[in-house]
């Protein structure tokens, strides 16, 4: 099997997606509060801040997915 295809099949498994989503919600929320808490208080948001907040959640999702797939491949 193609290694890239295998990687994506593992990354899209429901258990990996669920675990990565949980990590993204927890870590993303903490990072958002740390980095953008003052903007929440003042209400001064523009499109650039919202885009960065979305990316703040995507990064821990990607890291968690990568770690999950690596662990599954080592089995």
SULLINCOR-V619840 format. One line per field, one symbol per residue. ss: DSSP state (H for helix, E for strand, - for the rest). A space follows every 50 residues. Layout:
ss: ???
This chain:
ss: --HHHHHHHHH--HHHHHHHHHHHHHHHHHHHHHHHHHHHHH----HHHH HHHHHHHHHHHHHHHHHHHHHHHH-
